[in-house]
Amino acid sequence: MIELCAPLADHDVRRLKAGDEVLLRGVVYAARDMAHKRLCAALDSGRALPIALDGAVIYFVGPTPARPPAVIGAAGPTTSSRMDPFSPQLIAHGLRATMGKGYRSDEVRRALQEYGAVHLATLGGAGALLSKHIVSAEVVAYEDLGTEAIRRLEVVDFPAVVAYDAAGGSVYDMIRDRSGV
């Protein structure tokens, strides 16, 4: 297991290889489709972003409400490809890792390589388990989006796998090559 501390340093991201298992700690932002759309609209119009992208990790999640004393409800990943129209622009502005489930487009893969970023995959269907690795959560932008608002999450030992690395490697390609499919 490789331990990573977010926000991520360039040298930490570039040493990761597809298939590496990681434990993430530090600050991760939770955001989904509508929040991504607003971030890109802000960039397009020259407005300041509500979060710093330099070295940031965005987790594609819309958590369920917390039941006290929990800080967050179930926090399982959503389908990553839904963010594909927005990810290249955010990666170009300093985003160093995205995290969700499933495949990414060729455009996203090129952006990961060009700007030195990675995509992490985590366990779909395990939102209750993953929420145990989130020690604080607060809405920091777009509160009107409800579960899709941007949240600042503090995570400890959050498990993931490097699905796409900054050198163009893909865990999905590795699996396909091994299976012959």
N, C-alpha and C positions, 0 to 999 in steps of 0.2 A: 504494500500500500504506500502510495505517495501522499504525503501531507501537504496541502496547499493552504495558504492564508490569503483571503480576499480582503481588499483589492489585490489583484495579481500583478506580479512583476513580469516584465517581458521575458527575462531569462527563464523563469519558472514555466511559463506557457510554452516556450519554444523547445524545452527539453521533453515535454510530454509526447508520448507516442500512442497511436490508436491501440486500444486494448488495455492501457494502463488503468489500474484501479486506484482511485483517489479518495481521500477523506478531506473534505473542505471545511474550513473554519473561517470565521470573520463575517464581513458584511456582504450579503447577497440581496439583490433586488428582485422582488416578485412582480412580474408584469406579463400581461397577455395581449391579445390582438389590439384592442381599442387603445390601450396605453401605448403600445408600439406605434400605432398610427399617429397619435398625438405627439409623441416624441419626434417622429420624422417630420410632421407638419411644423413643429417649432424650429427644427433645424432648417427646413426649407425657407422659413420666413425670417431667419436670423435671430429668433428669440432665444433667450437663455433656457437651458434645460433645468427641470426641477431636481435632477440627480446628476452627479458627476460620472461620466462614462469612462474616464481614464482608469484602466485596470479593472473595471467593474465586471461583475458576473450578474447576468439576468437569468432567473429561474422562471420558466414558463409554467406558472401555477396560478390558480384562482382558489385560494384556500377556503374551506368552509368556516363558519363562525366558531370561535373558541367556546368551549364549555369550561367555566372556572373550575379549577385553578389553572388550566392550560392557557398558554399564550396565543395559541393558534389551533384551529381545527385541522381536519385532514388536509394534507398538503402534497398531494400526488401530482406528478407532471402532466401537462397537457401535450397534445400533438405539436411537435416542433415545426412542422412544415407550415402551420398556420401563420408563423412569424416570418416565413421566407421573404415576403415582399419588403419587409422592413429591416431585416437583420444586416444586409450588406452596408446600408447607410450608417447604422449604429456602430458596426464594427469599424468602419472607416473613421469614426469619431472617437475611437479609443476603447470601445467595449472589447474585453479580452476573452470572455467566455459566455456561452449561452448554455442552458441546461433544460432538457425536457425529455421527450421520448420520440423515437422514430427517426426517419430519414430527413436529410436536408437537401435542398436543391443544389444543382451545379453552381448557380450564382453565389449561394452562401459558401459553398466549399471553396470557390475561387477567392472570395473575400477573406476567409479564414487564412488562406495561404498568403495572400497579398499583404495583409496587415498583421499577421502573427497572432492568430486567435485560435481557440478550440471550441468544439461543441461537446458537452458532457451529456451522457445519458444516465438516467436514474430509473428506479423501479416504478413502472406503471402499476396501478392497483394496490400500491402499498402506502397510500397517503397517511394513514394513521400512524404507521411505523415511522415514516419519514418526519412527521411532525414532531416526534420525540427529539430530533436533532436541531430543532429551532428553539432557541432560548429566549428570543424576544422578537416582537413583530409590531410595527407601527406604520400606519398609512402616512406616506410622505408626499403623494401627488395624486391628483385626479380622483378625489374621494367620491365624486358623483358616479364613478364607474362601479361602485360596490365591490364585489369580489375581484373585479379586474383592476381596481385601483393599484397604483404602485405602492408596494410595501417595502420597508427596510427590514430585512430579516437578519438576525444574528444567528449564525449556525455553528454547531460544534460536531465534528466527526460526521459530517453529512456525506453519505456514500454515493459515489458515481463512477462511471467508466468513461474514459476518453473515447468517444465515438468517432470524431473527426479531429485530426491533429493539424497543426500549422504547416506541416510538410506535405499535406495532401493524403495522408493515410486515413483509412476508414475501417473501423471494426466490422462494419457490414460487408465490405469487400473481402475482408479476411475470412469471415464466416462463409460467404458464398464460394470463395476459392477452395476452402476445405471441404465443403459439401459437394462441390462440382455442379451446383445449380446455377 
